[in-house]
Amino acid sequence: MSVFSKGLALGAALTAISAVPGFATETIKAVVIDGYPARALWVKEFTNFFIPEVDKKLAETGNYKMDWQESYGGSIVKPKGVLEGVKLGLGDIGIVTTIFHSSKLPSQAISAVTPFVAADSVAVAKAVDEIAKEFPTMQKEFEKQNQVYLATGVVLDTYQVFSKDPIATPADMQGAKVAGAGMNLRYLEGIDGAAGVRGGLTDFYNMLQTGLVDKAMLWPEAAKTFKIAEVAPHMLRVDLGAVNSKTITVNADYWKGLPDEVKVALQEVAVMYRDHVAGIAMERAQESRDAYVAAGGTIVEVSMEDRKAWADAMPNIAAEWAEGLDGKGEPGSEMLNAYLAKLQASGYAGVRDWAAE
């Protein structure tokens, strides 16, 4: 073959190679829903952390790309409607506020039924998520709601008591109407005449402003975000405890259709997001308290004796919770013991041993 012929052959080969189509990245749509507004810490960090981290992982291979469609603030569902919305496929991925669904997701209350133990968001987040993955109960509850559990998405700064009037001890809550979101309303059962009024975080400002309630249980970062100092300028720092309140879930039908690589990315980033948000909550705890004071609020520290007295006056809601699950054939008592052991290993024993009674 002449040099000319060889050149023609090489040119034809190169043309053929260049004509082969390049590898096409598959785009996968994901509708993310939460009824809370975009300014809420966990929603903001889903946008700023969760989504970029998933994108980063998928970009390593280039096989898949997510088309994220975020719908927050009631555009698709209200705060209490995320569980049902994901179940019905109105959203593919949801940030479920579990405290609204104690009957459908009873095991999710594990940190709420153990107050006065740990105010460390990171320790609680890790312990709850490990329990969810070591025991099948939590995942089965979400399976019944047509959802796949990814991770305990949010554990926020410890609950405190915010009041319209000066407050110095838990005794000052006697006869008061107190806003709460769920299981924490049972903390009031040991306080004479105190009445819990259920509401969502976005309702607390108006509930306090209109006099529907005198006090509210929430965490300082939320008090800062929702300007609670304007209507409840007195905070009783009692450190009721950090509570897992939200879980990242995926619609089960949507999950079945996802490639394994995408599933793994979502699972891994969900755990990263869990620790990331909990870490931010801890970092912002002092900053949020300072902001509350700067906005005109005052903070009173509760003595250890008063904390213990409040805890001892409560019914043992942890034992009740465990027995309720035991009665359904679920390992409630085992979960309670394992959870408290994890917290104790992290240095948190609490002022009352809920599992010993």
CORKAUR-V978583 format. One record per helix or strand of 3 or more residues. SS is the DSSP state (H for helix, E for strand). FROM is the first residue (numbers start at 1). TO is the last residue. If there is no record, write none. Layout:
ss:SS from:FROM to:TO
ss:SS from:FROM to:TO
//
This chain:
ss:H from:3 to:19
ss:E from:26 to:33
ss:H from:41 to:59
ss:E from:64 to:71
ss:H from:79 to:88
ss:E from:93 to:97
ss:H from:98 to:100
ss:H from:106 to:109
ss:H from:121 to:134
ss:H from:137 to:143
ss:E from:147 to:155
ss:E from:159 to:163
ss:H from:170 to:173
ss:E from:177 to:180
ss:H from:183 to:190
ss:E from:195 to:198
ss:H from:201 to:209
ss:E from:215 to:219
ss:H from:220 to:225
ss:H from:228 to:230
ss:E from:234 to:241
ss:E from:244 to:251
ss:H from:252 to:256
ss:H from:260 to:294
ss:E from:298 to:301
ss:H from:304 to:313
ss:H from:317 to:327
ss:H from:332 to:345
//
